[in-house]
Amino acid sequence: MTDQIYSFIREGCYQDAIKILEELWETKGKVKSVYSVLGYCYFNSNQFDKSAECYKVLIEICPDVLQYQSYLA
């Protein structure tokens, strides 16, 4: 599944990747890797509000990772 997600991302097919990631989000819950890639895909598909929500959750999960805070800014 990971290979498929990254293949979609390399091809610029962010909506296809988002569909899989949203399914993972629903089944896995607050998993750092899912939120990180989902935030990236939302951002690159111009869904900035959804991207920001992902990075807000990442900041809650990983408050010491400054990179997530910069993405939210």
CHARMM internal coordinates of N, CA and C (Angstrom, degrees):
IC EDIT
DIST 1 N 1 CA 1.4495
DIST 1 CA 1 C 1.5397
ANGL 1 N 1 CA 1 C 110.69
DIST 1 C 2 N 1.3217
ANGL 1 CA 1 C 2 N 116.38
DIHE 1 N 1 CA 1 C 2 N -40.43
DIST 2 N 2 CA 1.4625
ANGL 1 C 2 N 2 CA 120.16
DIHE 1 CA 1 C 2 N 2 CA 179.11
DIST 2 CA 2 C 1.5210
ANGL 2 N 2 CA 2 C 110.91
DIHE 1 C 2 N 2 CA 2 C -60.01
DIST 2 C 3 N 1.3388
ANGL 2 CA 2 C 3 N 116.64
DIHE 2 N 2 CA 2 C 3 N -43.05
DIST 3 N 3 CA 1.4594
ANGL 2 C 3 N 3 CA 120.21
DIHE 2 CA 2 C 3 N 3 CA 178.69
DIST 3 CA 3 C 1.5204
ANGL 3 N 3 CA 3 C 111.27
DIHE 2 C 3 N 3 CA 3 C -60.03
DIST 3 C 4 N 1.3086
ANGL 3 CA 3 C 4 N 116.36
DIHE 3 N 3 CA 3 C 4 N -39.94
DIST 4 N 4 CA 1.4625
ANGL 3 C 4 N 4 CA 121.19
DIHE 3 CA 3 C 4 N 4 CA -179.84
DIST 4 CA 4 C 1.5303
ANGL 4 N 4 CA 4 C 110.43
DIHE 3 C 4 N 4 CA 4 C -65.63
DIST 4 C 5 N 1.3125
ANGL 4 CA 4 C 5 N 116.99
DIHE 4 N 4 CA 4 C 5 N -43.61
DIST 5 N 5 CA 1.4729
ANGL 4 C 5 N 5 CA 120.90
DIHE 4 CA 4 C 5 N 5 CA 179.64
DIST 5 CA 5 C 1.5207
ANGL 5 N 5 CA 5 C 110.36
DIHE 4 C 5 N 5 CA 5 C -60.77
DIST 5 C 6 N 1.3373
ANGL 5 CA 5 C 6 N 116.70
DIHE 5 N 5 CA 5 C 6 N -48.64
DIST 6 N 6 CA 1.4660
ANGL 5 C 6 N 6 CA 119.51
DIHE 5 CA 5 C 6 N 6 CA -178.09
DIST 6 CA 6 C 1.5185
ANGL 6 N 6 CA 6 C 112.11
DIHE 5 C 6 N 6 CA 6 C -70.18
DIST 6 C 7 N 1.3087
ANGL 6 CA 6 C 7 N 117.56
DIHE 6 N 6 CA 6 C 7 N -27.88
DIST 7 N 7 CA 1.4621
ANGL 6 C 7 N 7 CA 120.79
DIHE 6 CA 6 C 7 N 7 CA 173.99
DIST 7 CA 7 C 1.5293
ANGL 7 N 7 CA 7 C 110.08
DIHE 6 C 7 N 7 CA 7 C -64.69
DIST 7 C 8 N 1.3300
ANGL 7 CA 7 C 8 N 116.35
DIHE 7 N 7 CA 7 C 8 N -45.11
DIST 8 N 8 CA 1.4650
ANGL 7 C 8 N 8 CA 120.06
DIHE 7 CA 7 C 8 N 8 CA 176.78
DIST 8 CA 8 C 1.5322
ANGL 8 N 8 CA 8 C 110.78
DIHE 7 C 8 N 8 CA 8 C -60.06
DIST 8 C 9 N 1.3184
ANGL 8 CA 8 C 9 N 116.43
DIHE 8 N 8 CA 8 C 9 N -41.86
DIST 9 N 9 CA 1.4623
ANGL 8 C 9 N 9 CA 120.17
DIHE 8 CA 8 C 9 N 9 CA -178.91
DIST 9 CA 9 C 1.5240
ANGL 9 N 9 CA 9 C 110.23
DIHE 8 C 9 N 9 CA 9 C -64.70
DIST 9 C 10 N 1.3389
ANGL 9 CA 9 C 10 N 117.79
DIHE 9 N 9 CA 9 C 10 N -45.38
DIST 10 N 10 CA 1.4735
ANGL 9 C 10 N 10 CA 120.71
DIHE 9 CA 9 C 10 N 10 CA 178.63
DIST 10 CA 10 C 1.5257
ANGL 10 N 10 CA 10 C 111.36
DIHE 9 C 10 N 10 CA 10 C -58.70
DIST 10 C 11 N 1.3296
ANGL 10 CA 10 C 11 N 116.19
DIHE 10 N 10 CA 10 C 11 N -35.39
DIST 11 N 11 CA 1.4605
ANGL 10 C 11 N 11 CA 121.27
DIHE 10 CA 10 C 11 N 11 CA -179.17
DIST 11 CA 11 C 1.5279
ANGL 11 N 11 CA 11 C 112.76
DIHE 10 C 11 N 11 CA 11 C -82.59
DIST 11 C 12 N 1.3325
ANGL 11 CA 11 C 12 N 116.71
DIHE 11 N 11 CA 11 C 12 N -4.72
DIST 12 N 12 CA 1.4640
ANGL 11 C 12 N 12 CA 120.26
DIHE 11 CA 11 C 12 N 12 CA -178.14
DIST 12 CA 12 C 1.5190
ANGL 12 N 12 CA 12 C 112.78
DIHE 11 C 12 N 12 CA 12 C 77.98
DIST 12 C 13 N 1.3199
ANGL 12 CA 12 C 13 N 117.38
DIHE 12 N 12 CA 12 C 13 N 16.40
DIST 13 N 13 CA 1.4711
ANGL 12 C 13 N 13 CA 122.59
DIHE 12 CA 12 C 13 N 13 CA 179.70
DIST 13 CA 13 C 1.5263
ANGL 13 N 13 CA 13 C 108.93
DIHE 12 C 13 N 13 CA 13 C -92.38
DIST 13 C 14 N 1.3166
ANGL 13 CA 13 C 14 N 115.25
DIHE 13 N 13 CA 13 C 14 N 65.98
DIST 14 N 14 CA 1.4648
ANGL 13 C 14 N 14 CA 120.68
DIHE 13 CA 13 C 14 N 14 CA -173.75
DIST 14 CA 14 C 1.5201
ANGL 14 N 14 CA 14 C 113.00
DIHE 13 C 14 N 14 CA 14 C -64.33
DIST 14 C 15 N 1.3260
ANGL 14 CA 14 C 15 N 117.81
DIHE 14 N 14 CA 14 C 15 N -35.43
DIST 15 N 15 CA 1.4647
ANGL 14 C 15 N 15 CA 120.12
DIHE 14 CA 14 C 15 N 15 CA -179.63
DIST 15 CA 15 C 1.5272
ANGL 15 N 15 CA 15 C 111.39
DIHE 14 C 15 N 15 CA 15 C -64.29
DIST 15 C 16 N 1.3256
ANGL 15 CA 15 C 16 N 116.52
DIHE 15 N 15 CA 15 C 16 N -36.58
DIST 16 N 16 CA 1.4636
ANGL 15 C 16 N 16 CA 119.71
DIHE 15 CA 15 C 16 N 16 CA 177.57
DIST 16 CA 16 C 1.5285
ANGL 16 N 16 CA 16 C 110.53
DIHE 15 C 16 N 16 CA 16 C -66.73
DIST 16 C 17 N 1.3201
ANGL 16 CA 16 C 17 N 116.10
DIHE 16 N 16 CA 16 C 17 N -41.80
DIST 17 N 17 CA 1.4698
ANGL 16 C 17 N 17 CA 120.32
DIHE 16 CA 16 C 17 N 17 CA 177.38
DIST 17 CA 17 C 1.5277
ANGL 17 N 17 CA 17 C 110.10
DIHE 16 C 17 N 17 CA 17 C -65.02
DIST 17 C 18 N 1.3316
ANGL 17 CA 17 C 18 N 116.67
DIHE 17 N 17 CA 17 C 18 N -41.97
DIST 18 N 18 CA 1.4694
ANGL 17 C 18 N 18 CA 121.09
DIHE 17 CA 17 C 18 N 18 CA 179.99
DIST 18 CA 18 C 1.5202
ANGL 18 N 18 CA 18 C 111.14
DIHE 17 C 18 N 18 CA 18 C -59.51
DIST 18 C 19 N 1.3046
ANGL 18 CA 18 C 19 N 116.72
DIHE 18 N 18 CA 18 C 19 N -40.91
DIST 19 N 19 CA 1.4727
ANGL 18 C 19 N 19 CA 120.31
DIHE 18 CA 18 C 19 N 19 CA -179.48
DIST 19 CA 19 C 1.5345
ANGL 19 N 19 CA 19 C 110.44
DIHE 18 C 19 N 19 CA 19 C -58.36
DIST 19 C 20 N 1.3208
ANGL 19 CA 19 C 20 N 116.85
DIHE 19 N 19 CA 19 C 20 N -46.87
DIST 20 N 20 CA 1.4690
ANGL 19 C 20 N 20 CA 120.72
DIHE 19 CA 19 C 20 N 20 CA 179.66
DIST 20 CA 20 C 1.5251
ANGL 20 N 20 CA 20 C 110.28
DIHE 19 C 20 N 20 CA 20 C -66.67
DIST 20 C 21 N 1.3245
ANGL 20 CA 20 C 21 N 116.50
DIHE 20 N 20 CA 20 C 21 N -44.54
DIST 21 N 21 CA 1.4663
ANGL 20 C 21 N 21 CA 121.09
DIHE 20 CA 20 C 21 N 21 CA -177.69
DIST 21 CA 21 C 1.5266
ANGL 21 N 21 CA 21 C 111.48
DIHE 20 C 21 N 21 CA 21 C -63.77
DIST 21 C 22 N 1.3217
ANGL 21 CA 21 C 22 N 117.18
DIHE 21 N 21 CA 21 C 22 N -38.63
DIST 22 N 22 CA 1.4679
ANGL 21 C 22 N 22 CA 119.81
DIHE 21 CA 21 C 22 N 22 CA 177.78
DIST 22 CA 22 C 1.5273
ANGL 22 N 22 CA 22 C 111.29
DIHE 21 C 22 N 22 CA 22 C -64.84
DIST 22 C 23 N 1.3284
ANGL 22 CA 22 C 23 N 116.68
DIHE 22 N 22 CA 22 C 23 N -36.41
DIST 23 N 23 CA 1.4633
ANGL 22 C 23 N 23 CA 120.15
DIHE 22 CA 22 C 23 N 23 CA 176.12
DIST 23 CA 23 C 1.5295
ANGL 23 N 23 CA 23 C 110.00
DIHE 22 C 23 N 23 CA 23 C -64.99
DIST 23 C 24 N 1.3272
ANGL 23 CA 23 C 24 N 116.47
DIHE 23 N 23 CA 23 C 24 N -41.93
DIST 24 N 24 CA 1.4669
ANGL 23 C 24 N 24 CA 120.34
DIHE 23 CA 23 C 24 N 24 CA 177.17
DIST 24 CA 24 C 1.5238
ANGL 24 N 24 CA 24 C 110.66
DIHE 23 C 24 N 24 CA 24 C -63.58
DIST 24 C 25 N 1.3134
ANGL 24 CA 24 C 25 N 116.23
DIHE 24 N 24 CA 24 C 25 N -41.14
DIST 25 N 25 CA 1.4670
ANGL 24 C 25 N 25 CA 121.70
DIHE 24 CA 24 C 25 N 25 CA 179.58
DIST 25 CA 25 C 1.5282
ANGL 25 N 25 CA 25 C 110.14
DIHE 24 C 25 N 25 CA 25 C -58.63
DIST 25 C 26 N 1.3271
ANGL 25 CA 25 C 26 N 115.68
DIHE 25 N 25 CA 25 C 26 N -42.09
DIST 26 N 26 CA 1.4674
ANGL 25 C 26 N 26 CA 119.55
DIHE 25 CA 25 C 26 N 26 CA -178.91
DIST 26 CA 26 C 1.5243
ANGL 26 N 26 CA 26 C 111.95
DIHE 25 C 26 N 26 CA 26 C -68.46
DIST 26 C 27 N 1.3317
ANGL 26 CA 26 C 27 N 117.71
DIHE 26 N 26 CA 26 C 27 N -33.01
DIST 27 N 27 CA 1.4622
ANGL 26 C 27 N 27 CA 119.93
DIHE 26 CA 26 C 27 N 27 CA -177.40
DIST 27 CA 27 C 1.5280
ANGL 27 N 27 CA 27 C 113.24
DIHE 26 C 27 N 27 CA 27 C -91.50
DIST 27 C 28 N 1.3388
ANGL 27 CA 27 C 28 N 117.04
DIHE 27 N 27 CA 27 C 28 N -31.56
DIST 28 N 28 CA 1.4665
ANGL 27 C 28 N 28 CA 120.92
DIHE 27 CA 27 C 28 N 28 CA -174.57
DIST 28 CA 28 C 1.5231
ANGL 28 N 28 CA 28 C 113.75
DIHE 27 C 28 N 28 CA 28 C -97.19
DIST 28 C 29 N 1.3255
ANGL 28 CA 28 C 29 N 117.58
DIHE 28 N 28 CA 28 C 29 N -23.28
DIST 29 N 29 CA 1.4625
ANGL 28 C 29 N 29 CA 120.10
DIHE 28 CA 28 C 29 N 29 CA -177.91
DIST 29 CA 29 C 1.5223
ANGL 29 N 29 CA 29 C 112.14
DIHE 28 C 29 N 29 CA 29 C 81.21
DIST 29 C 30 N 1.3173
ANGL 29 CA 29 C 30 N 116.06
DIHE 29 N 29 CA 29 C 30 N -145.55
DIST 30 N 30 CA 1.4647
ANGL 29 C 30 N 30 CA 121.67
DIHE 29 CA 29 C 30 N 30 CA -174.70
DIST 30 CA 30 C 1.5227
ANGL 30 N 30 CA 30 C 111.21
DIHE 29 C 30 N 30 CA 30 C -81.02
DIST 30 C 31 N 1.3203
ANGL 30 CA 30 C 31 N 115.09
DIHE 30 N 30 CA 30 C 31 N 82.39
DIST 31 N 31 CA 1.4568
ANGL 30 C 31 N 31 CA 121.92
DIHE 30 CA 30 C 31 N 31 CA 177.96
DIST 31 CA 31 C 1.5202
ANGL 31 N 31 CA 31 C 108.01
DIHE 30 C 31 N 31 CA 31 C -108.69
DIST 31 C 32 N 1.3145
ANGL 31 CA 31 C 32 N 115.75
DIHE 31 N 31 CA 31 C 32 N 125.92
DIST 32 N 32 CA 1.4665
ANGL 31 C 32 N 32 CA 121.94
DIHE 31 CA 31 C 32 N 32 CA -175.03
DIST 32 CA 32 C 1.5226
ANGL 32 N 32 CA 32 C 112.66
DIHE 31 C 32 N 32 CA 32 C -52.73
DIST 32 C 33 N 1.3173
ANGL 32 CA 32 C 33 N 117.58
DIHE 32 N 32 CA 32 C 33 N -47.56
DIST 33 N 33 CA 1.4597
ANGL 32 C 33 N 33 CA 120.12
DIHE 32 CA 32 C 33 N 33 CA -175.97
DIST 33 CA 33 C 1.5263
ANGL 33 N 33 CA 33 C 112.23
DIHE 32 C 33 N 33 CA 33 C -63.52
DIST 33 C 34 N 1.3153
ANGL 33 CA 33 C 34 N 116.96
DIHE 33 N 33 CA 33 C 34 N -38.77
DIST 34 N 34 CA 1.4687
ANGL 33 C 34 N 34 CA 120.20
DIHE 33 CA 33 C 34 N 34 CA 179.75
DIST 34 CA 34 C 1.5265
ANGL 34 N 34 CA 34 C 109.85
DIHE 33 C 34 N 34 CA 34 C -66.06
DIST 34 C 35 N 1.3270
ANGL 34 CA 34 C 35 N 117.22
DIHE 34 N 34 CA 34 C 35 N -47.65
DIST 35 N 35 CA 1.4700
ANGL 34 C 35 N 35 CA 120.33
DIHE 34 CA 34 C 35 N 35 CA -179.50
DIST 35 CA 35 C 1.5175
ANGL 35 N 35 CA 35 C 112.18
DIHE 34 C 35 N 35 CA 35 C -63.50
DIST 35 C 36 N 1.3222
ANGL 35 CA 35 C 36 N 116.83
DIHE 35 N 35 CA 35 C 36 N -38.42
DIST 36 N 36 CA 1.4547
ANGL 35 C 36 N 36 CA 120.35
DIHE 35 CA 35 C 36 N 36 CA -178.43
DIST 36 CA 36 C 1.5270
ANGL 36 N 36 CA 36 C 111.45
DIHE 35 C 36 N 36 CA 36 C -63.98
DIST 36 C 37 N 1.3155
ANGL 36 CA 36 C 37 N 116.45
DIHE 36 N 36 CA 36 C 37 N -49.83
DIST 37 N 37 CA 1.4665
ANGL 36 C 37 N 37 CA 120.39
DIHE 36 CA 36 C 37 N 37 CA -178.36
DIST 37 CA 37 C 1.5261
ANGL 37 N 37 CA 37 C 110.32
DIHE 36 C 37 N 37 CA 37 C -71.39
DIST 37 C 38 N 1.3136
ANGL 37 CA 37 C 38 N 117.25
DIHE 37 N 37 CA 37 C 38 N -36.84
DIST 38 N 38 CA 1.4604
ANGL 37 C 38 N 38 CA 120.66
DIHE 37 CA 37 C 38 N 38 CA 178.47
DIST 38 CA 38 C 1.5278
ANGL 38 N 38 CA 38 C 110.50
DIHE 37 C 38 N 38 CA 38 C -64.28
DIST 38 C 39 N 1.3289
ANGL 38 CA 38 C 39 N 117.27
DIHE 38 N 38 CA 38 C 39 N -43.07
DIST 39 N 39 CA 1.4681
ANGL 38 C 39 N 39 CA 120.58
DIHE 38 CA 38 C 39 N 39 CA 176.57
DIST 39 CA 39 C 1.5137
ANGL 39 N 39 CA 39 C 111.53
DIHE 38 C 39 N 39 CA 39 C -59.85
DIST 39 C 40 N 1.3197
ANGL 39 CA 39 C 40 N 116.46
DIHE 39 N 39 CA 39 C 40 N -42.05
DIST 40 N 40 CA 1.4676
ANGL 39 C 40 N 40 CA 121.94
DIHE 39 CA 39 C 40 N 40 CA 178.13
DIST 40 CA 40 C 1.5374
ANGL 40 N 40 CA 40 C 110.78
DIHE 39 C 40 N 40 CA 40 C -61.69
DIST 40 C 41 N 1.3199
ANGL 40 CA 40 C 41 N 116.21
DIHE 40 N 40 CA 40 C 41 N -46.01
DIST 41 N 41 CA 1.4720
ANGL 40 C 41 N 41 CA 120.29
DIHE 40 CA 40 C 41 N 41 CA -179.40
DIST 41 CA 41 C 1.5276
ANGL 41 N 41 CA 41 C 111.78
DIHE 40 C 41 N 41 CA 41 C -66.22
DIST 41 C 42 N 1.3262
ANGL 41 CA 41 C 42 N 116.50
DIHE 41 N 41 CA 41 C 42 N -42.52
DIST 42 N 42 CA 1.4678
ANGL 41 C 42 N 42 CA 119.02
DIHE 41 CA 41 C 42 N 42 CA 176.34
DIST 42 CA 42 C 1.5231
ANGL 42 N 42 CA 42 C 110.46
DIHE 41 C 42 N 42 CA 42 C -59.09
DIST 42 C 43 N 1.3188
ANGL 42 CA 42 C 43 N 116.52
DIHE 42 N 42 CA 42 C 43 N -45.13
DIST 43 N 43 CA 1.4679
ANGL 42 C 43 N 43 CA 120.35
DIHE 42 CA 42 C 43 N 43 CA -179.23
DIST 43 CA 43 C 1.5308
ANGL 43 N 43 CA 43 C 110.72
DIHE 42 C 43 N 43 CA 43 C -59.63
DIST 43 C 44 N 1.3220
ANGL 43 CA 43 C 44 N 116.26
DIHE 43 N 43 CA 43 C 44 N -46.25
DIST 44 N 44 CA 1.4589
ANGL 43 C 44 N 44 CA 120.33
DIHE 43 CA 43 C 44 N 44 CA -176.84
DIST 44 CA 44 C 1.5229
ANGL 44 N 44 CA 44 C 113.56
DIHE 43 C 44 N 44 CA 44 C -74.50
DIST 44 C 45 N 1.3166
ANGL 44 CA 44 C 45 N 116.53
DIHE 44 N 44 CA 44 C 45 N -10.86
DIST 45 N 45 CA 1.4721
ANGL 44 C 45 N 45 CA 119.82
DIHE 44 CA 44 C 45 N 45 CA 174.30
DIST 45 CA 45 C 1.5311
ANGL 45 N 45 CA 45 C 110.40
DIHE 44 C 45 N 45 CA 45 C -107.21
DIST 45 C 46 N 1.3361
ANGL 45 CA 45 C 46 N 115.71
DIHE 45 N 45 CA 45 C 46 N 19.39
DIST 46 N 46 CA 1.4703
ANGL 45 C 46 N 46 CA 123.73
DIHE 45 CA 45 C 46 N 46 CA 175.44
DIST 46 CA 46 C 1.5245
ANGL 46 N 46 CA 46 C 114.03
DIHE 45 C 46 N 46 CA 46 C 62.04
DIST 46 C 47 N 1.3260
ANGL 46 CA 46 C 47 N 116.86
DIHE 46 N 46 CA 46 C 47 N 28.39
DIST 47 N 47 CA 1.4619
ANGL 46 C 47 N 47 CA 121.94
DIHE 46 CA 46 C 47 N 47 CA 175.24
DIST 47 CA 47 C 1.5305
ANGL 47 N 47 CA 47 C 107.24
DIHE 46 C 47 N 47 CA 47 C -102.74
DIST 47 C 48 N 1.3164
ANGL 47 CA 47 C 48 N 114.63
DIHE 47 N 47 CA 47 C 48 N 69.10
DIST 48 N 48 CA 1.4584
ANGL 47 C 48 N 48 CA 121.39
DIHE 47 CA 47 C 48 N 48 CA -168.96
DIST 48 CA 48 C 1.5297
ANGL 48 N 48 CA 48 C 113.50
DIHE 47 C 48 N 48 CA 48 C -65.81
DIST 48 C 49 N 1.3193
ANGL 48 CA 48 C 49 N 117.94
DIHE 48 N 48 CA 48 C 49 N -35.12
DIST 49 N 49 CA 1.4749
ANGL 48 C 49 N 49 CA 119.85
DIHE 48 CA 48 C 49 N 49 CA 178.32
DIST 49 CA 49 C 1.5242
ANGL 49 N 49 CA 49 C 111.11
DIHE 48 C 49 N 49 CA 49 C -64.38
DIST 49 C 50 N 1.3138
ANGL 49 CA 49 C 50 N 116.48
DIHE 49 N 49 CA 49 C 50 N -43.75
DIST 50 N 50 CA 1.4608
ANGL 49 C 50 N 50 CA 120.23
DIHE 49 CA 49 C 50 N 50 CA 179.00
DIST 50 CA 50 C 1.5205
ANGL 50 N 50 CA 50 C 110.81
DIHE 49 C 50 N 50 CA 50 C -67.32
DIST 50 C 51 N 1.3201
ANGL 50 CA 50 C 51 N 116.46
DIHE 50 N 50 CA 50 C 51 N -38.23
DIST 51 N 51 CA 1.4585
ANGL 50 C 51 N 51 CA 120.44
DIHE 50 CA 50 C 51 N 51 CA 176.98
DIST 51 CA 51 C 1.5283
ANGL 51 N 51 CA 51 C 110.51
DIHE 50 C 51 N 51 CA 51 C -60.74
DIST 51 C 52 N 1.3118
ANGL 51 CA 51 C 52 N 116.45
DIHE 51 N 51 CA 51 C 52 N -45.49
DIST 52 N 52 CA 1.4674
ANGL 51 C 52 N 52 CA 121.14
DIHE 51 CA 51 C 52 N 52 CA 179.64
DIST 52 CA 52 C 1.5238
ANGL 52 N 52 CA 52 C 110.99
DIHE 51 C 52 N 52 CA 52 C -61.02
DIST 52 C 53 N 1.3268
ANGL 52 CA 52 C 53 N 117.49
DIHE 52 N 52 CA 52 C 53 N -39.07
DIST 53 N 53 CA 1.4626
ANGL 52 C 53 N 53 CA 120.20
DIHE 52 CA 52 C 53 N 53 CA 178.35
DIST 53 CA 53 C 1.5264
ANGL 53 N 53 CA 53 C 111.23
DIHE 52 C 53 N 53 CA 53 C -62.44
DIST 53 C 54 N 1.3197
ANGL 53 CA 53 C 54 N 116.33
DIHE 53 N 53 CA 53 C 54 N -39.88
DIST 54 N 54 CA 1.4683
ANGL 53 C 54 N 54 CA 119.62
DIHE 53 CA 53 C 54 N 54 CA 177.79
DIST 54 CA 54 C 1.5214
ANGL 54 N 54 CA 54 C 110.78
DIHE 53 C 54 N 54 CA 54 C -62.21
DIST 54 C 55 N 1.3313
ANGL 54 CA 54 C 55 N 116.47
DIHE 54 N 54 CA 54 C 55 N -44.05
DIST 55 N 55 CA 1.4607
ANGL 54 C 55 N 55 CA 119.14
DIHE 54 CA 54 C 55 N 55 CA -178.27
DIST 55 CA 55 C 1.5283
ANGL 55 N 55 CA 55 C 111.80
DIHE 54 C 55 N 55 CA 55 C -70.86
DIST 55 C 56 N 1.3140
ANGL 55 CA 55 C 56 N 117.60
DIHE 55 N 55 CA 55 C 56 N -28.14
DIST 56 N 56 CA 1.4728
ANGL 55 C 56 N 56 CA 119.74
DIHE 55 CA 55 C 56 N 56 CA 173.98
DIST 56 CA 56 C 1.5230
ANGL 56 N 56 CA 56 C 110.45
DIHE 55 C 56 N 56 CA 56 C -64.57
DIST 56 C 57 N 1.3138
ANGL 56 CA 56 C 57 N 116.40
DIHE 56 N 56 CA 56 C 57 N -42.30
DIST 57 N 57 CA 1.4606
ANGL 56 C 57 N 57 CA 120.14
DIHE 56 CA 56 C 57 N 57 CA 178.30
DIST 57 CA 57 C 1.5310
ANGL 57 N 57 CA 57 C 109.92
DIHE 56 C 57 N 57 CA 57 C -66.02
DIST 57 C 58 N 1.3310
ANGL 57 CA 57 C 58 N 116.89
DIHE 57 N 57 CA 57 C 58 N -41.32
DIST 58 N 58 CA 1.4595
ANGL 57 C 58 N 58 CA 119.88
DIHE 57 CA 57 C 58 N 58 CA 178.66
DIST 58 CA 58 C 1.5220
ANGL 58 N 58 CA 58 C 111.92
DIHE 57 C 58 N 58 CA 58 C -61.00
DIST 58 C 59 N 1.3177
ANGL 58 CA 58 C 59 N 116.84
DIHE 58 N 58 CA 58 C 59 N -36.94
DIST 59 N 59 CA 1.4648
ANGL 58 C 59 N 59 CA 120.66
DIHE 58 CA 58 C 59 N 59 CA 178.08
DIST 59 CA 59 C 1.5284
ANGL 59 N 59 CA 59 C 109.85
DIHE 58 C 59 N 59 CA 59 C -66.28
DIST 59 C 60 N 1.3310
ANGL 59 CA 59 C 60 N 116.97
DIHE 59 N 59 CA 59 C 60 N -36.13
DIST 60 N 60 CA 1.4722
ANGL 59 C 60 N 60 CA 120.37
DIHE 59 CA 59 C 60 N 60 CA 176.17
DIST 60 CA 60 C 1.5283
ANGL 60 N 60 CA 60 C 110.93
DIHE 59 C 60 N 60 CA 60 C -66.60
DIST 60 C 61 N 1.3277
ANGL 60 CA 60 C 61 N 116.05
DIHE 60 N 60 CA 60 C 61 N -43.13
DIST 61 N 61 CA 1.4595
ANGL 60 C 61 N 61 CA 121.31
DIHE 60 CA 60 C 61 N 61 CA -177.36
DIST 61 CA 61 C 1.5331
ANGL 61 N 61 CA 61 C 110.99
DIHE 60 C 61 N 61 CA 61 C -71.47
DIST 61 C 62 N 1.3293
ANGL 61 CA 61 C 62 N 116.02
DIHE 61 N 61 CA 61 C 62 N -41.37
DIST 62 N 62 CA 1.4792
ANGL 61 C 62 N 62 CA 122.29
DIHE 61 CA 61 C 62 N 62 CA -173.61
DIST 62 CA 62 C 1.5266
ANGL 62 N 62 CA 62 C 109.83
DIHE 61 C 62 N 62 CA 62 C -129.47
DIST 62 C 63 N 1.3223
ANGL 62 CA 62 C 63 N 118.26
DIHE 62 N 62 CA 62 C 63 N 70.74
DIST 63 N 63 CA 1.4691
ANGL 62 C 63 N 63 CA 120.01
DIHE 62 CA 62 C 63 N 63 CA -175.66
DIST 63 CA 63 C 1.5272
ANGL 63 N 63 CA 63 C 114.24
DIHE 62 C 63 N 63 CA 63 C -63.37
DIST 63 C 64 N 1.3181
ANGL 63 CA 63 C 64 N 117.90
DIHE 63 N 63 CA 63 C 64 N -18.69
DIST 64 N 64 CA 1.4602
ANGL 63 C 64 N 64 CA 120.60
DIHE 63 CA 63 C 64 N 64 CA -178.85
DIST 64 CA 64 C 1.5245
ANGL 64 N 64 CA 64 C 113.73
DIHE 63 C 64 N 64 CA 64 C -86.13
DIST 64 C 65 N 1.3166
ANGL 64 CA 64 C 65 N 118.02
DIHE 64 N 64 CA 64 C 65 N -7.91
DIST 65 N 65 CA 1.4672
ANGL 64 C 65 N 65 CA 121.02
DIHE 64 CA 64 C 65 N 65 CA -179.36
DIST 65 CA 65 C 1.5281
ANGL 65 N 65 CA 65 C 108.30
DIHE 64 C 65 N 65 CA 65 C -89.84
DIST 65 C 66 N 1.3206
ANGL 65 CA 65 C 66 N 115.27
DIHE 65 N 65 CA 65 C 66 N 100.14
DIST 66 N 66 CA 1.4654
ANGL 65 C 66 N 66 CA 121.01
DIHE 65 CA 65 C 66 N 66 CA -176.29
DIST 66 CA 66 C 1.5229
ANGL 66 N 66 CA 66 C 112.76
DIHE 65 C 66 N 66 CA 66 C -66.91
DIST 66 C 67 N 1.3093
ANGL 66 CA 66 C 67 N 116.75
DIHE 66 N 66 CA 66 C 67 N -24.15
DIST 67 N 67 CA 1.4574
ANGL 66 C 67 N 67 CA 121.20
DIHE 66 CA 66 C 67 N 67 CA 179.70
DIST 67 CA 67 C 1.5252
ANGL 67 N 67 CA 67 C 111.16
DIHE 66 C 67 N 67 CA 67 C -57.54
DIST 67 C 68 N 1.3220
ANGL 67 CA 67 C 68 N 117.52
DIHE 67 N 67 CA 67 C 68 N -40.35
DIST 68 N 68 CA 1.4690
ANGL 67 C 68 N 68 CA 120.46
DIHE 67 CA 67 C 68 N 68 CA 179.86
DIST 68 CA 68 C 1.5106
ANGL 68 N 68 CA 68 C 111.72
DIHE 67 C 68 N 68 CA 68 C -66.24
DIST 68 C 69 N 1.3210
ANGL 68 CA 68 C 69 N 117.04
DIHE 68 N 68 CA 68 C 69 N -36.32
DIST 69 N 69 CA 1.4537
ANGL 68 C 69 N 69 CA 120.99
DIHE 68 CA 68 C 69 N 69 CA 177.93
DIST 69 CA 69 C 1.5203
ANGL 69 N 69 CA 69 C 110.81
DIHE 68 C 69 N 69 CA 69 C -65.84
DIST 69 C 70 N 1.3321
ANGL 69 CA 69 C 70 N 117.29
DIHE 69 N 69 CA 69 C 70 N -36.91
DIST 70 N 70 CA 1.4646
ANGL 69 C 70 N 70 CA 119.61
DIHE 69 CA 69 C 70 N 70 CA 179.16
DIST 70 CA 70 C 1.5212
ANGL 70 N 70 CA 70 C 110.99
DIHE 69 C 70 N 70 CA 70 C -70.23
DIST 70 C 71 N 1.3384
ANGL 70 CA 70 C 71 N 117.45
DIHE 70 N 70 CA 70 C 71 N -33.54
DIST 71 N 71 CA 1.4657
ANGL 70 C 71 N 71 CA 119.85
DIHE 70 CA 70 C 71 N 71 CA 177.05
DIST 71 CA 71 C 1.5179
ANGL 71 N 71 CA 71 C 111.29
DIHE 70 C 71 N 71 CA 71 C -65.85
DIST 71 C 72 N 1.3048
ANGL 71 CA 71 C 72 N 116.58
DIHE 71 N 71 CA 71 C 72 N -33.66
DIST 72 N 72 CA 1.4650
ANGL 71 C 72 N 72 CA 120.58
DIHE 71 CA 71 C 72 N 72 CA -179.76
DIST 72 CA 72 C 1.5264
ANGL 72 N 72 CA 72 C 111.37
DIHE 71 C 72 N 72 CA 72 C -71.75
DIST 72 C 73 N 1.3217
ANGL 72 CA 72 C 73 N 116.79
DIHE 72 N 72 CA 72 C 73 N -31.33
DIST 73 N 73 CA 1.4607
ANGL 72 C 73 N 73 CA 121.05
DIHE 72 CA 72 C 73 N 73 CA 179.89
DIST 73 CA 73 C 1.4771
ANGL 73 N 73 CA 73 C 108.95
DIHE 72 C 73 N 73 CA 73 C -70.09
END
COOR INIT
IC SEED 1 N 1 CA 1 C
IC BUILD
